[in-house]
Amino acid sequence: MMSNKLKEFFEVGEVGNYFIRVFKKPDPNKKSNFNLRMMHGINKISIVVFLAALIFWIFKRIMY
């Protein structure tokens, strides 16, 4: 019973699964088109920039 609640607490959900899927290596057996690859590339860049800005903001708030 306790293990089940703990497992549910740490589930990442749909958004977390998307982040995991974006940063994984593409499956060579699955067909992909140019538009999908570009979309995932742009999403990777935006996630990294957002996290960098968040870290910078937290660092700035702590230091000043």
N, C-alpha and C positions, 0 to 999 in steps of 0.2 A: 504494500500500500504506500509506504513512504517513498520507495524507489520510483513508483509511478508518478507521484506528485513532483519529485525532484526532476524526473525526465521531462515532464510537461513544462516546468519552470524554465529549463534551459533550451527549449525548442526555439529555433530562430524564426520560424514562420515563413511567409511568402517573400517578404522583403529580404530577409537574411539568406534565403535560398537563392534569390536573384544575385546578391552580391557574391555568393560562393560560385554560382554558375558563370558570372562575368569574368572572374579572375582565374577560373580553371583553364587548363589547356583544352583547346577544341578537340572534339572527338573526330578522328580521321575518317571514321566510317559514316559519319553523318554529313549529308550534303549541306553546304552553306553558300550563301550568295554574298556578293560584294556589299550590298546595302546592310545586311545583318552584321557583317564584320565591322563596317564603319560605325554602325550604331553602338556596338559593344565597345569599340575603341574610344569613341567620344564619351561614353558613360564611364569608362575606366579613368580617363583624364579628369572628368568632372568630380568623381569620387575622391581621387587623390588630391585635387586642388581644395576641395571642401575640407578634407581631413587636415591638410596642411594649414589652412586658414583657422580651423578650430584649435589646433595645437598652438599656433601663433597667438590667437586671442587669449587662450588660457594662460600661456606663458606671460603675456603682457599684463594680464590681470594680477598674476601672482607677484611679478617683479615690481610693479609700480603701485 
